[in-house]
């Protein structure tokens, strides 16, 4: 069942690759379908059957199982095995996630680049089968754990999104200087000069580099350049390339969408060694370094007002680009140094709060998943009855 056979209607079908990426322990509906004539040639899975994968790139992922709990038979294709049984289907699907099963599959797996546990090998797996009422009670408990984990994830993500929106609101409020508010505005073309990044570099130059450079991804993802990244490029002795300095403002030169073009990042720290700019970005250096506090500038050029100006400079159809000439017409406000420092301090505090939540969310979820896995394995570990 190649992916090209999958359709939006017909007979329900579960592709083995989807079991890894799109399904949990059980499902009542399929994401894909196949034509009836295609389904007639494939392996059928009846309601309550388990579909388990046979191949993966690593032994930890191989043999992921999903219980089919829909009302009608469906089909599956290669690299998957259907297990027909008379146990509780969700109990079996949960058990196939347990350490008890993982130990057995490691012993049965073959291969190096592609790991395989065949249907014949799966038949050797010994599964604990307590009474059905015990299986159902275990399922009830694990379903509750799964629901609690999903609710916690939704709550934490909603909290993070609320804090992001709050930061954006206050940033835009603090950086929206009215035209008649006494804050002068300066065009980038009048305030400084633009410069390009590394040119004439091949893939090999980035494989065996001897100098640091700031990548496109670094600029796109960070309002302040991340100087801890280990991005290197080869720069030969005597090669004329402009190096970055504290206060430089960097813009991404192109994007697939106009909304993401010209994303900015600012060098807010002194550089301990020569650092270069990639060729897909545009650098900007103020003639008077004291005009903008770098800590203020990093927030300013990501604000909605500035982004609207920058986006208007983009041109293109399938890919959008900004140029030095068009960026030169963009105007930015220049409040007093004290006001810049005050605004930067407020926004830094907000940003720190958002970042702490961003870091804490995965840690909190990981802790809950470990807790879930601990109790799941406890519930699914049984002493084998004497023969």
C-alpha positions as CSV (number, residue, x, y, z in Angstrom):
1,X,0.0,0.0,0.0
2,X,2.2,2.9,-1.2
3,X,1.2,6.4,-0.2
4,X,0.1,7.1,-3.7
5,X,-2.8,4.6,-3.2
6,X,-4.2,6.7,-0.3
7,X,-7.3,8.7,-1.1
8,X,-9.8,10.9,0.7
9,X,-12.7,8.5,0.4
10,X,-13.4,4.8,0.0
11,X,-12.4,2.0,2.4
12,X,-10.6,3.1,5.6
13,X,-6.9,2.4,5.5
14,X,-4.0,2.8,8.0
15,X,-0.6,3.2,6.4
16,X,2.3,1.9,8.6
17,X,4.0,5.2,8.5
18,X,1.0,6.9,10.0
19,X,1.1,4.6,13.0
20,X,4.4,6.3,14.0
21,X,3.3,9.9,13.4
22,X,-0.4,10.3,13.4
23,X,-2.0,7.7,15.7
24,X,-2.0,7.0,19.5
25,X,-2.7,3.7,21.2
26,X,-6.1,3.4,19.6
27,X,-8.4,5.0,17.1
28,X,-12.0,4.9,15.9
29,X,-11.4,6.6,12.5
30,X,-8.8,6.5,9.8
31,X,-7.0,9.4,8.4
32,X,-6.8,7.9,4.9
33,X,-8.8,5.6,2.6
34,X,-8.2,3.5,-0.5
35,X,-10.3,2.6,-3.5
36,X,-12.5,-0.6,-3.0
37,X,-10.6,-2.4,-5.7
38,X,-7.3,-1.6,-4.0
39,X,-8.7,-2.7,-0.6
40,X,-9.6,-6.1,-2.0
41,X,-5.9,-6.9,-2.4
42,X,-4.8,-5.7,1.1
43,X,-4.8,-7.2,4.6
44,X,-8.1,-6.6,6.4
45,X,-8.3,-5.4,10.0
46,X,-11.6,-6.0,11.8
47,X,-12.9,-3.9,14.7
48,X,-10.9,-4.7,17.9
49,X,-7.8,-5.9,15.9
50,X,-4.4,-4.6,16.6
51,X,-2.2,-3.2,13.8
52,X,1.5,-3.2,14.6
53,X,4.4,-2.0,12.6
54,X,7.2,-4.3,11.6
55,X,10.0,-2.0,10.4
56,X,11.6,1.2,11.6
57,X,14.9,3.1,11.5
58,X,15.6,2.3,15.1
59,X,14.7,-0.4,17.6
60,X,13.0,1.9,20.1
61,X,10.3,2.9,17.6
62,X,9.7,-0.4,15.8
63,X,6.5,-2.4,16.7
64,X,4.3,0.6,17.5
65,X,0.8,-0.6,17.8
66,X,-2.7,0.9,17.3
67,X,-6.0,-0.8,18.2
68,X,-8.7,-0.4,15.6
69,X,-11.9,0.5,17.4
70,X,-14.1,1.6,14.5
71,X,-17.3,0.0,13.4
72,X,-16.3,-1.3,10.0
73,X,-13.3,-3.4,8.7
74,X,-10.4,-1.4,7.3
75,X,-7.2,-2.4,5.5
76,X,-3.5,-2.0,6.0
77,X,-0.5,-2.8,3.8
78,X,3.2,-3.7,4.0
79,X,5.5,-3.3,7.0
80,X,2.5,-3.9,9.3
81,X,1.0,-7.0,10.9
82,X,-2.6,-7.5,12.0
83,X,-3.1,-9.3,15.4
84,X,-6.5,-10.9,15.9
85,X,-7.3,-11.8,19.5
86,X,-10.0,-12.2,22.2
87,X,-8.5,-9.8,24.8
88,X,-9.3,-6.2,25.5
89,X,-7.9,-4.3,22.5
90,X,-6.9,-1.2,24.3
91,X,-5.2,-3.3,27.0
92,X,-3.0,-4.9,24.3
93,X,-2.3,-1.6,22.6
94,X,-1.1,-0.2,26.0
95,X,0.9,-3.3,26.7
96,X,2.8,-2.9,23.4
97,X,4.1,0.4,24.8
98,X,5.4,-1.2,28.0
99,X,9.0,-2.0,29.0
100,X,8.0,-5.6,29.2
101,X,7.3,-5.7,25.5
102,X,10.3,-3.5,24.6
103,X,12.7,-6.0,26.3
104,X,11.3,-8.8,24.1
105,X,11.3,-6.9,20.8
106,X,14.9,-5.9,21.3
107,X,15.8,-9.6,21.5
108,X,13.8,-10.4,18.3
109,X,14.8,-7.4,16.2
110,X,17.1,-7.8,13.2
111,X,18.9,-5.4,10.9
112,X,21.2,-2.4,11.2
113,X,20.0,0.5,9.0
114,X,16.4,-0.8,8.9
115,X,15.2,-2.6,12.0
116,X,12.7,-5.4,11.4
117,X,10.6,-7.5,13.7
118,X,8.7,-9.9,11.4
119,X,5.2,-11.4,12.0
120,X,7.0,-14.7,12.6
121,X,9.2,-13.1,15.3
122,X,6.2,-11.4,16.8
123,X,4.5,-14.7,17.3
124,X,7.2,-15.6,19.9
125,X,6.3,-12.6,22.1
126,X,4.7,-13.7,25.4
127,X,1.9,-11.4,26.5
128,X,0.4,-11.4,30.0
129,X,-3.3,-12.0,29.9
130,X,-5.0,-11.3,33.2
131,X,-8.8,-11.7,33.4
132,X,-10.7,-9.3,31.2
133,X,-12.1,-7.4,34.2
134,X,-8.5,-6.6,35.3
135,X,-7.6,-5.6,31.7
136,X,-10.5,-3.2,31.6
137,X,-9.6,-1.7,35.0
138,X,-6.0,-1.1,33.7
139,X,-7.4,0.5,30.6
140,X,-9.6,2.8,32.6
141,X,-6.6,4.0,34.7
142,X,-4.3,4.5,31.7
143,X,-7.1,6.3,29.8
144,X,-7.4,8.7,32.7
145,X,-3.6,9.3,32.7
146,X,-3.7,9.9,28.9
147,X,-6.5,12.4,29.3
148,X,-4.8,14.2,32.2
149,X,-1.6,14.5,30.1
150,X,-3.5,15.8,27.1
151,X,-5.3,18.4,29.3
152,X,-2.1,19.5,31.0
153,X,-0.4,19.9,27.6
154,X,-3.3,22.0,26.3
155,X,-3.4,24.2,29.5
156,X,0.4,24.8,29.4
157,X,0.4,25.7,25.7
158,X,-2.6,28.0,26.2
159,X,-0.7,29.7,29.0
160,X,2.4,30.1,26.9
161,X,0.3,31.5,24.0
162,X,-1.4,34.0,26.3
163,X,2.0,35.2,27.6
164,X,3.3,35.6,24.0
165,X,0.3,37.7,23.0
166,X,0.7,39.8,26.2
167,X,4.3,40.4,25.3
168,X,3.4,41.4,21.7
169,X,0.7,43.7,23.0
170,X,2.9,45.6,25.4
171,X,5.8,45.7,23.0
172,X,3.7,47.3,20.3
173,X,2.2,49.7,22.8
174,X,5.6,50.8,24.1
175,X,7.1,51.1,20.6
176,X,4.1,52.9,18.9
177,X,5.4,56.5,19.0
178,X,2.8,58.9,17.6
179,X,3.9,61.1,14.8
180,X,3.2,64.2,16.9
181,X,4.7,62.8,20.0
182,X,8.0,64.6,19.8
183,X,10.0,61.5,18.9
184,X,12.0,62.0,15.7
185,X,12.1,59.5,13.0
186,X,15.0,58.6,10.8
187,X,15.2,56.6,7.6
188,X,17.7,53.7,7.6
189,X,19.3,55.1,4.5
190,X,20.1,58.3,6.3
191,X,21.1,56.7,9.6
192,X,23.6,54.1,8.4
193,X,24.8,51.8,5.6
194,X,23.9,48.3,4.5
195,X,26.4,45.5,3.8
196,X,26.2,42.0,2.3
197,X,27.2,38.7,3.8
198,X,29.6,36.0,2.8
199,X,29.8,35.5,-1.0
200,X,31.4,32.9,-3.2
201,X,31.2,30.1,-0.6
202,X,30.6,26.5,-1.5
203,X,29.1,23.7,0.7
204,X,32.6,22.5,1.5
205,X,33.5,25.9,3.0
206,X,30.8,25.3,5.7
207,X,31.8,21.7,6.3
208,X,35.4,22.5,7.4
209,X,35.2,26.1,8.6
210,X,37.7,28.1,10.6
211,X,35.7,31.3,11.4
212,X,32.3,31.9,13.0
213,X,29.3,33.2,11.0
214,X,25.7,34.1,11.8
215,X,23.4,31.8,9.9
216,X,20.0,32.7,8.3
217,X,18.2,30.5,10.9
218,X,20.1,32.3,13.7
219,X,18.7,35.6,12.4
220,X,15.2,34.3,11.8
221,X,14.7,32.7,15.2
222,X,16.3,35.2,17.5
223,X,15.7,38.9,18.1
224,X,19.2,39.0,19.5
225,X,21.9,37.0,17.7
226,X,22.7,33.8,19.4
227,X,26.5,33.9,19.7
228,X,26.7,30.5,21.4
229,X,25.9,28.7,18.2
230,X,28.7,26.8,16.6
231,X,28.3,27.9,13.0
232,X,31.6,28.0,11.1
233,X,32.7,28.9,7.6
234,X,36.1,28.8,5.9
235,X,37.6,32.3,5.4
236,X,41.0,32.3,3.6
237,X,43.9,34.6,4.7
238,X,43.6,38.0,3.0
239,X,40.0,37.4,2.0
240,X,38.0,40.6,2.1
241,X,34.8,40.0,4.0
242,X,33.1,42.4,6.4
243,X,32.9,41.2,10.0
244,X,30.1,42.0,12.4
245,X,30.2,44.2,15.5
246,X,28.0,45.0,18.4
247,X,25.0,47.1,17.4
248,X,24.7,45.6,13.9
249,X,21.1,44.9,12.8
250,X,20.7,41.9,10.5
251,X,17.7,41.2,8.2
252,X,16.8,38.0,6.4
253,X,16.9,38.8,2.7
254,X,14.2,36.4,1.4
255,X,11.3,34.2,2.4
256,X,8.6,32.0,0.9
257,X,5.9,34.3,2.4
258,X,5.9,38.1,2.6
259,X,4.9,38.0,6.3
260,X,8.2,36.4,7.2
261,X,10.5,38.4,5.0
262,X,13.1,40.8,6.5
263,X,13.1,39.2,10.0
264,X,15.6,41.0,12.1
265,X,18.2,40.1,14.7
266,X,20.6,42.5,16.6
267,X,24.2,41.9,17.7
268,X,23.7,42.9,21.4
269,X,27.1,41.7,22.7
270,X,30.7,42.3,21.9
271,X,32.3,39.7,19.7
272,X,35.3,37.9,21.0
273,X,36.5,36.8,17.6
274,X,35.8,37.8,13.9
275,X,32.2,36.8,13.0
276,X,30.8,36.9,9.5
277,X,27.3,37.2,8.0
278,X,25.7,34.6,5.7
279,X,25.0,35.6,2.1
280,X,21.2,35.2,2.5
281,X,21.0,38.1,5.0
282,X,21.5,41.9,4.9
283,X,23.5,43.7,7.5
284,X,22.9,47.3,8.6
285,X,25.3,49.5,10.6
286,X,24.5,52.8,12.1
287,X,26.9,55.7,11.4
288,X,26.4,56.8,15.0
289,X,26.4,53.7,17.2
290,X,24.9,55.7,20.1
291,X,21.7,56.4,18.1
292,X,20.0,53.1,19.1
293,X,20.7,51.0,22.1
294,X,21.1,47.4,20.7
295,X,18.9,46.1,23.5
296,X,16.2,48.5,22.4
297,X,16.7,47.8,18.7
298,X,16.2,44.1,19.0
299,X,12.6,44.7,20.2
300,X,12.0,47.7,17.9
301,X,12.6,46.0,14.6
302,X,10.4,43.0,15.5
303,X,7.4,45.3,16.5
304,X,4.3,45.3,14.4
305,X,4.8,48.9,13.2
306,X,8.3,48.2,11.9
307,X,7.3,44.8,10.5
308,X,4.6,46.4,8.5
309,X,7.0,48.9,6.9
310,X,9.6,46.1,6.2
311,X,7.0,43.8,4.6
312,X,5.9,46.6,2.3
313,X,9.4,46.6,0.8
314,X,9.2,43.0,-0.2
315,X,8.8,42.0,-3.9
316,X,8.3,38.6,-5.6
317,X,5.8,36.0,-6.5
318,X,6.8,32.5,-5.3
319,X,9.7,33.9,-3.2
320,X,9.8,37.3,-1.6
321,X,12.9,39.5,-1.3
322,X,13.9,42.7,0.3
323,X,16.8,44.9,-1.0
324,X,19.1,47.3,0.6
325,X,17.6,50.2,-1.5
326,X,14.1,49.5,-0.4
327,X,15.1,48.9,3.3
328,X,16.8,52.2,3.2
329,X,13.4,54.0,3.0
330,X,12.2,52.3,6.2
331,X,11.9,54.9,9.1
332,X,12.4,54.1,12.7
333,X,11.8,56.2,15.9
334,X,14.6,57.5,18.0
335,X,13.5,58.2,21.6
336,X,15.9,59.4,24.2
337,X,18.6,57.0,25.5
338,X,16.9,56.9,28.9
339,X,13.6,56.0,27.3
340,X,15.2,53.3,25.1
341,X,16.8,51.8,28.2
342,X,13.5,51.8,30.1
343,X,11.5,50.2,27.3
344,X,14.2,47.6,26.7
345,X,14.1,46.7,30.4
346,X,10.4,46.2,30.5
347,X,10.3,44.1,27.3
348,X,13.3,42.1,28.4
349,X,11.4,41.1,31.6
350,X,8.4,40.1,29.5
351,X,10.6,38.1,27.1
352,X,12.3,36.3,30.1
353,X,8.8,35.3,31.3
354,X,7.8,33.9,27.9
355,X,11.2,32.1,27.6
356,X,10.9,30.6,31.1
357,X,7.5,29.2,30.2
358,X,8.8,27.9,26.8
359,X,11.6,26.1,28.6
360,X,9.4,24.9,31.5
361,X,6.6,23.5,29.3
362,X,8.7,20.7,27.7
363,X,10.2,19.9,31.1
364,X,6.8,19.7,32.8
365,X,5.4,17.5,30.0
366,X,8.5,15.3,30.1
367,X,8.1,14.8,33.9
368,X,4.4,13.9,33.4
369,X,5.2,11.5,30.6
370,X,7.8,9.8,32.8
371,X,5.3,9.5,35.6
372,X,2.8,8.0,33.2
373,X,5.3,5.5,31.8
374,X,6.3,4.5,35.3
375,X,2.8,3.7,36.4
376,X,1.9,2.2,33.1
377,X,4.8,-0.2,33.3
378,X,3.9,-1.0,37.0
379,X,0.3,-1.8,35.9
380,X,1.4,-3.9,33.0
381,X,4.1,-6.0,34.7
382,X,2.9,-9.4,36.0
383,X,4.5,-12.4,37.5
384,X,4.1,-15.4,35.2
385,X,1.8,-18.1,36.7
386,X,3.4,-21.5,37.2
387,X,2.8,-24.0,34.4
